[in-house]
Each structure stands twice: as structure tokens, then as C-alpha cells.
Amino acid sequence: MNGKLITIGRKELISFTKLELQKIEAKIDTGAYTSSLHCHDIGLKEQEGEKILSFYLLDPDHPEYSDKEFLFEHYERASVKSSSGQVEERFKITTEVQLGDKKFNAEFTLTNRNDMKYPVLLGRKLLRNRYIVDVSNEFLLQEKTNSV
């Protein structure tokens, strides 16, 4: 572990620098191992003989929705167990994120979070050795950023 852990709240704003998404509300979930990102029309396409992952971020009614198709050549498949114990196969990508003033690469599984309040869930793997969660607060990184 390098240095001091940064305290974050139970909700924070996260930016996906390579995916052109800025300050999206994320729920911090220390019960989840992996982080997830809300997408739709997730699937594989063939381009020049290669399978490419294709997806659209967020929902059309979300203020940050762009109707832009994102394509990833590098992806994995992951089995994710929900809090109810059901296992779901998902695609997983690695992309650059910004949380507060810190930028780093993080893994996200892609899933339809239509029924969920927050389009982004941040799990333990992303938080480990970087952040500590104060569940009695929210948007602590915004307060630090705004007060500088």
C-alpha cells in the first residue's frame, strides 16, 4: 500500500476519461468484489475477422447519454455472483477513471443496471489500497475538489 488511504462517502462522482463520461453518480459497495457499469445492447461484433465488444453506455433518458457505440478489442468474460446468489456471465473491460483528483485504470463488468438507482457500482477491487469508505457521508471527494 502506498501512502495514506483517501476517505470517500457511500456515493461519489466518477469520470470515465476514455468513455467521455463525466461525473456520473456511483454507489460504493464494499460487499461487491467487482465494479460494474450500466450499459445496453452489449454484444460481440465481427470486424476484420476479429470479435469486438460493442455496447452503449447509460440509458437514453440519462442526462449524460450520448447514443455513442463503444467498441473494445480487449475484453474478458467474467462470472459475477449477485447479492441474491445468482451467477451471471458478463463482459469485463479495463478503462481509465477519475475519482476525485486521482486517475487510474480499473476493471468494470458491463451489465444492464436499469432497475438500479445508480448506473455505476464501485466494488472492493477498485477501492482496495486506495480508499476507505465513510458510510455516514456522501460525495466527500466533491467537497475536497470544490474547497481547493
C-alpha positions as CSV (number, residue, x, y, z in Angstrom):
1,M,0.0,0.0,0.0
2,N,1.3,3.4,-1.0
3,G,0.7,6.3,1.4
4,K,-2.5,7.2,3.1
5,L,-5.9,6.0,2.1
6,I,-8.4,8.6,0.9
7,T,-11.8,8.7,2.7
8,I,-14.8,8.6,0.4
9,G,-18.5,8.6,1.0
10,R,-21.1,5.9,0.2
11,K,-21.8,7.8,-3.0
12,E,-19.2,9.6,-5.2
13,L,-18.9,11.1,-8.7
14,I,-16.7,9.2,-11.1
15,S,-15.5,10.2,-14.5
16,F,-14.6,7.7,-17.3
17,T,-12.0,9.7,-19.2
18,K,-11.7,7.3,-22.3
19,L,-15.5,6.8,-22.4
20,E,-16.4,10.5,-22.5
21,L,-18.5,10.3,-19.3
22,Q,-18.0,13.0,-16.6
23,K,-19.1,13.0,-13.0
24,I,-21.5,10.0,-13.0
25,E,-23.1,9.1,-9.7
26,A,-21.6,5.9,-8.3
27,K,-22.7,3.8,-5.3
28,I,-19.8,2.4,-3.2
29,D,-20.5,-1.2,-2.4
30,T,-17.9,-2.9,-0.2
31,G,-20.0,-6.1,-0.4
32,A,-19.2,-6.3,-4.1
33,Y,-15.8,-7.5,-5.3
34,T,-16.1,-6.2,-8.9
35,S,-17.2,-2.8,-10.1
36,S,-20.0,-2.5,-12.7
37,L,-21.1,-0.1,-15.3
38,H,-24.6,0.3,-16.7
39,C,-24.8,-0.5,-20.5
40,H,-27.2,-1.7,-23.0
41,D,-27.0,-3.5,-26.3
42,I,-23.9,-5.4,-25.1
43,G,-22.6,-7.9,-27.6
44,L,-19.9,-9.1,-29.9
45,K,-19.4,-7.9,-33.5
46,E,-17.1,-9.2,-36.1
47,Q,-14.7,-6.7,-37.6
48,E,-11.9,-7.8,-40.0
49,G,-12.2,-11.3,-38.7
50,E,-11.9,-10.3,-35.0
51,K,-14.6,-10.4,-32.4
52,I,-15.1,-6.8,-31.0
53,L,-17.1,-6.0,-27.9
54,S,-19.8,-3.4,-28.6
55,F,-22.0,-1.5,-26.1
56,Y,-23.9,1.7,-25.4
57,L,-23.4,3.5,-22.0
58,L,-26.3,4.5,-19.8
59,D,-30.0,4.9,-20.8
60,P,-31.4,7.3,-23.3
61,D,-33.2,9.2,-20.5
62,H,-29.9,9.8,-18.6
63,P,-28.6,13.4,-18.9
64,E,-25.1,12.1,-19.9
65,Y,-26.4,9.7,-22.6
66,S,-24.7,10.2,-26.0
67,D,-26.1,7.3,-28.1
68,K,-22.5,6.5,-29.0
69,E,-21.4,2.9,-29.7
70,F,-18.3,2.0,-27.9
71,L,-16.0,-0.7,-29.3
72,F,-13.4,-2.6,-27.3
73,E,-10.9,-5.1,-28.8
74,H,-9.6,-6.1,-25.4
75,Y,-12.1,-7.6,-23.0
76,E,-12.7,-10.6,-20.9
77,R,-15.7,-12.6,-19.7
78,A,-16.4,-12.9,-16.0
79,S,-18.8,-14.8,-13.8
80,V,-20.4,-12.5,-11.3
81,K,-22.4,-13.6,-8.3
82,S,-25.2,-11.2,-7.3
83,S,-26.2,-10.5,-3.7
84,S,-29.0,-12.9,-4.2
85,G,-26.6,-15.7,-5.1
86,Q,-27.3,-15.9,-8.8
87,V,-24.3,-16.2,-11.2
88,E,-24.3,-14.0,-14.3
89,E,-21.9,-14.1,-17.2
90,R,-20.7,-10.6,-18.1
91,F,-18.1,-8.9,-20.3
92,K,-15.4,-7.1,-18.4
93,I,-13.3,-4.1,-19.6
94,T,-10.4,-2.1,-18.2
95,T,-10.7,1.7,-18.7
96,E,-9.3,4.9,-17.2
97,V,-11.3,6.5,-14.4
98,Q,-11.0,9.6,-12.3
99,L,-12.2,9.6,-8.8
100,G,-11.6,12.9,-7.1
101,D,-8.2,14.1,-8.4
102,K,-6.8,10.5,-8.8
103,K,-6.7,8.9,-12.3
104,F,-6.1,5.2,-12.7
105,N,-7.1,2.1,-14.7
106,A,-9.9,0.0,-13.3
107,E,-11.9,-3.1,-14.3
108,F,-15.7,-2.9,-14.8
109,T,-18.2,-5.6,-15.7
110,L,-20.8,-4.4,-18.2
111,T,-24.4,-5.1,-17.2
112,N,-27.9,-3.7,-17.5
113,R,-28.5,-1.8,-14.3
114,N,-31.8,-0.4,-15.5
115,D,-33.5,-1.5,-12.3
116,M,-30.8,0.1,-10.1
117,K,-30.8,3.6,-8.9
118,Y,-27.1,4.2,-9.7
119,P,-25.5,3.5,-13.1
120,V,-22.1,2.7,-11.6
121,L,-21.2,0.4,-8.7
122,L,-17.7,0.6,-7.2
123,G,-16.5,-2.6,-5.6
124,R,-13.7,-3.7,-3.3
125,K,-11.2,-4.5,-6.1
126,L,-11.2,-0.8,-7.2
127,L,-11.3,0.5,-3.7
128,R,-8.5,-1.7,-2.2
129,N,-5.3,0.2,-1.2
130,R,-6.8,3.5,-2.4
131,Y,-9.9,4.4,-0.4
132,I,-11.6,3.9,2.9
133,V,-15.4,4.4,3.0
134,D,-17.2,6.6,5.5
135,V,-20.8,5.3,5.1
136,S,-22.2,8.2,7.1
137,N,-21.2,10.6,4.3
138,E,-21.5,11.0,0.6
139,F,-19.7,13.0,-2.1
140,L,-16.7,13.6,0.1
141,L,-14.3,13.9,-3.0
142,Q,-16.5,16.6,-4.4
143,E,-16.2,18.6,-1.2
144,K,-12.4,18.3,-1.3
145,T,-12.3,19.2,-5.0
146,N,-14.6,22.2,-4.5
147,S,-12.8,23.5,-1.5
148,V,-9.4,23.6,-3.2
